[in-house]
Amino acid sequence: MRIPALPRPRSLAGQLFAMQAVLLALVVAGYALFTYVSNRGQAQEAARRQTTAVARSVADSPSVRAAIHSADPTARLQPYALTVQRDTQVDFVTIMSPEGIRWTHPDPDQIGKRFLGTTGPALKGRSFTETYTGTLGPSVRAVTPVQDTDGRVIGLVSAGITVEVISERVREQVTALFVAAGGILVVGALGTYVINARLRRHTHGMGADELSRMYDYHEAALHAVREGLLMLDAQHRVALINDGGRELLGLGGPGSAPDVVGRSVAELGLPAPLTGALLASEPRVDEVHLTASRVLVVNTSPVSGGERRGTVVTLRDVTELQALISELDSERGFTQALRSQAHEAANRLHTVVSLIELGRSREAVEFATAELELAQALTDQVVAAVSEPVLAALLLGKTAQANERGVELVIGEDSGLDDGLLPRSLPSRDLVTILGNLVDNAVDAAQGCVPARVEVTVRTTDDELLLRVADTGPGVDPAHADLVFQRGFTTKPTGPGGRGLGLALARQAVHRHGGTLTVREAEGRGAVFEARLPLGEGPRRRADDDAPSLAAGGEA
């Protein structure tokens, strides 16, 4: 017949209680066995000492000697022996003749019969103990001689305790041990129940299996999501960070996790605005922050359970999205410029047609030729100074945009950049990001001023590329010389899309290539922004502009 298996406790409390019960049962069983063996030996030794003391006390009694010499020893010794037996709590006190004939016994029928046991050592005048099976069953007994005044053995005294009584004493001790063990088990069960209830409150009712399963899901999700996840404790130390978070923050791969976890956010070397957002106590929603090479959207949410326990931070990389937005803004600007140019071209064409209709053909030709020469002169000026096609196209577009806004954009006389001189380490998109944002910022600053003028200088030296943009705007307060490059700083009204990102993106691109971006006051009025980029490699290919970067079109 197959024995059904016992059901396994499912809850953590049940498993803990079962473990306690098994351990306690093993301990109690082992201790009970040890106690039984040990206490049995101790009880037998105690019985030997007790019976020896009783037997010697009886043997040394003068009344016993006197009764032995009387005509009827039993009449005088039997009541005495029963009294001693009762008072000393032994099972029998037998007084006998040297020949072993009993004078006393708990069972009167045994009086006059021969004593069952050893008497030889006592007849020689020596007390001894033994375990022997007599009329009352197995017993631990002591036999001692009764000696006359001259040392002659005139009788023997035997006192004993049965083995059954000794075993009963041991069983009482073991029973007390089991009762104590049962009490401990009950207390342990109550303690386990209380601990389990408290544990379930902290684990939201989930048991060990659910917690193990949740941990497996947690680990899988942590490494699967591409977004960055950062968890900070109440002291703003990193408690957890996934692979995406390390990559987005530039903190190294998974192998460097021990160097990151446990460190304060302030020690990670992140940009100051990003560090401030992570240390803030209030939640942050969809904030844009820049690192050395990325544009991140940061969300923070405090973790609280009656008190602040930490912060959960999510990071999304929007570098490419920001590039697309910037390119779209740039294209939108070009479109507006083309629309304005088309409007102006239509006006000029109407003028030419009208002159022809009035019969003023010569004036019509002169007017049209002058407009063509002006446009060609602008193109020739830009291309002659900057042969790099991408930068030349950027400057032509920005010139048209600036003219539409009433700002004159000119190329500096010392500009000079031939096609093919820039190294592969400087992608055109990064150059467009830097120069485009500097020009947009300068046009914004110069608009409405008299004169409204922006001068752009692009040239190379032996070891660096210089991009200089000067404007005739209100200038930059020297106290804000470093703040203007931080994301969010602006002296202009905030638009729907936000401001304060253009110069920050430009500095990010400059720093990514090991260059510098500075601002200073112009000699007369306005500000001068200079970007210096090292030229460390050979000329780049014409089709190398697929490196990830941010396009132009941002605002400061």
CORLINVEN-V757288 format. One record per backbone hydrogen bond with DSSP energy under -1.0 kcal/mol. CO is the residue of the C=O (numbers start at 1). NH is the residue of the N-H. E is the energy in kcal/mol with one decimal. If there is no record, write none. Layout:
# CORLINVEN-V757288
co:nh:e
CO:NH:E
CO:NH:E
This chain:
# CORLINVEN-V757288
co:nh:e
11:15:-2.3
12:16:-2.5
13:17:-2.9
14:18:-2.6
15:19:-2.3
16:20:-2.3
17:21:-2.9
18:22:-2.6
19:23:-2.7
20:24:-3.0
21:25:-2.6
22:26:-2.6
23:27:-2.6
24:28:-3.0
25:29:-2.8
26:30:-2.5
27:31:-2.9
28:32:-3.2
29:33:-2.5
30:34:-2.5
31:35:-3.1
32:36:-3.1
33:37:-2.4
34:38:-2.9
35:39:-3.7
36:40:-2.1
37:41:-1.9
38:42:-2.5
39:43:-3.4
40:44:-2.4
41:45:-2.4
42:46:-2.7
43:47:-2.6
44:48:-2.2
45:49:-2.2
46:50:-2.8
47:51:-2.9
48:52:-2.3
49:53:-2.2
50:54:-2.4
51:55:-2.9
52:56:-2.5
53:57:-2.3
54:58:-2.4
55:59:-2.6
56:60:-2.1
58:61:-1.2
61:65:-1.4
62:66:-2.5
63:67:-2.3
64:68:-2.2
65:69:-1.5
73:77:-2.9
74:78:-2.7
77:81:-2.9
78:82:-2.3
79:83:-2.1
80:84:-2.4
81:85:-2.6
82:86:-2.2
83:87:-2.5
84:88:-2.5
85:90:-1.4
92:160:-2.0
94:158:-3.2
95:103:-3.4
95:104:-1.3
96:156:-2.7
97:100:-2.5
100:115:-3.2
101:97:-2.3
102:112:-1.8
107:110:-2.3
108:111:-1.4
110:113:-1.7
113:102:-2.9
119:123:-2.1
120:124:-1.0
121:126:-2.0
122:125:-2.0
128:143:-2.8
130:141:-3.1
132:139:-2.1
134:137:-1.3
137:134:-1.7
138:163:-2.5
139:132:-2.4
140:161:-2.4
141:130:-2.3
142:159:-1.8
143:128:-2.0
144:157:-2.6
146:154:-3.0
146:155:-1.2
148:151:-2.0
152:148:-3.1
155:146:-3.4
156:96:-3.0
157:144:-2.5
158:94:-3.7
159:142:-2.6
160:91:-1.9
160:92:-1.4
161:140:-3.1
162:166:-1.7
163:167:-2.9
164:168:-2.1
165:169:-1.9
166:170:-1.9
167:171:-2.7
168:172:-2.0
169:173:-1.6
170:174:-2.4
171:175:-2.8
172:176:-2.2
173:177:-1.9
174:178:-2.3
175:179:-2.4
176:180:-2.3
177:181:-2.4
178:182:-2.6
179:183:-2.3
180:184:-2.5
181:185:-2.5
182:186:-2.2
183:187:-2.5
184:188:-2.8
185:189:-2.4
186:190:-2.4
187:191:-2.7
188:192:-2.7
189:193:-2.4
190:194:-2.4
191:195:-2.7
192:196:-2.8
193:197:-2.4
194:198:-2.3
195:199:-2.8
196:200:-2.7
197:201:-1.6
198:202:-1.7
199:203:-2.0
200:205:-3.3
203:206:-1.4
207:211:-2.6
208:212:-2.5
209:213:-2.6
210:214:-2.8
211:215:-2.3
212:216:-2.0
213:217:-2.3
214:218:-2.7
215:219:-2.7
216:220:-2.3
217:221:-3.0
218:222:-2.4
219:223:-1.6
220:224:-1.1
221:225:-2.0
228:315:-2.5
229:242:-1.8
230:313:-3.4
231:239:-3.2
231:240:-1.6
232:311:-2.1
233:236:-2.0
236:265:-2.1
237:233:-2.3
238:262:-3.2
240:231:-2.9
242:246:-2.0
243:247:-2.2
244:248:-2.7
245:249:-2.2
246:251:-3.0
253:256:-1.6
254:257:-1.7
256:259:-1.2
257:260:-1.3
257:261:-2.8
260:263:-2.1
263:238:-2.8
264:267:-1.5
265:268:-1.7
271:275:-2.7
272:276:-2.6
273:277:-1.9
274:278:-2.0
275:279:-1.9
284:300:-2.2
287:298:-3.4
289:296:-3.5
294:291:-2.5
295:318:-2.7
296:289:-3.0
297:316:-1.9
298:287:-2.3
299:314:-2.6
301:312:-2.8
303:309:-3.1
303:310:-1.1
307:305:-1.9
310:303:-2.9
311:232:-3.1
312:301:-2.2
313:230:-2.8
314:299:-2.0
315:228:-2.3
316:297:-2.7
318:322:-3.1
319:323:-2.0
320:324:-2.5
321:325:-2.6
322:326:-2.7
323:327:-2.8
324:328:-2.5
325:329:-2.6
326:330:-2.5
327:331:-2.9
328:332:-2.7
329:333:-2.2
330:334:-2.6
331:335:-2.8
332:336:-2.4
333:337:-2.4
334:338:-2.9
335:339:-2.6
336:340:-2.4
337:341:-2.9
338:342:-3.0
339:343:-2.2
340:344:-2.7
341:345:-3.2
342:346:-2.5
343:347:-2.0
344:348:-2.4
345:349:-2.8
346:350:-2.5
347:351:-1.8
348:352:-2.6
349:353:-2.7
350:354:-2.6
351:355:-2.5
352:356:-2.2
353:357:-2.6
354:358:-1.7
355:360:-3.0
356:359:-1.7
360:364:-2.0
361:365:-2.5
362:366:-2.3
363:367:-2.6
364:368:-2.4
365:369:-2.7
366:370:-2.3
367:371:-1.9
368:372:-2.2
369:373:-2.6
370:374:-2.1
371:375:-2.3
372:376:-2.8
373:377:-2.4
374:378:-1.9
375:379:-2.1
376:380:-3.1
377:381:-2.3
378:382:-2.1
379:383:-2.8
380:384:-2.3
381:385:-1.5
382:386:-3.1
385:417:-2.1
388:392:-2.7
389:393:-2.5
390:394:-2.1
391:395:-2.5
392:396:-2.3
393:397:-2.3
394:398:-2.7
395:399:-2.2
396:400:-2.0
397:401:-2.3
398:402:-2.8
399:403:-2.5
400:404:-2.0
401:405:-1.1
402:407:-3.1
403:406:-1.5
408:454:-3.2
410:456:-2.7
412:415:-1.7
417:387:-3.2
418:421:-1.3
422:540:-2.9
423:426:-1.5
427:431:-1.7
428:432:-2.7
429:433:-2.1
430:434:-2.4
431:435:-2.9
432:436:-2.3
433:437:-1.6
434:438:-1.9
435:439:-2.6
436:440:-2.5
437:441:-2.3
438:442:-2.1
439:443:-2.9
440:444:-2.3
441:445:-2.0
442:446:-2.5
443:447:-1.9
446:449:-2.3
452:408:-2.7
453:472:-1.2
454:410:-2.7
455:470:-2.7
456:412:-3.5
457:468:-3.0
458:416:-2.8
459:466:-3.2
463:535:-2.3
464:461:-2.8
465:533:-2.4
466:459:-2.0
467:531:-2.7
468:457:-3.1
469:529:-2.7
470:455:-2.7
477:480:-2.4
478:481:-1.3
480:484:-2.1
482:485:-1.1
483:486:-2.1
486:489:-1.8
495:498:-1.2
500:488:-2.5
501:505:-2.5
502:506:-2.3
503:507:-2.7
504:508:-2.1
505:509:-2.3
506:510:-2.3
507:511:-3.0
508:512:-2.0
510:515:-2.6
511:514:-1.7
516:532:-2.6
518:530:-2.3
520:528:-2.9
526:522:-2.0
527:471:-2.0
528:520:-1.9
529:469:-2.4
530:518:-2.5
531:467:-2.5
532:516:-2.0
533:465:-3.2
538:424:-1.2
555:501:-1.7
555:502:-5.8
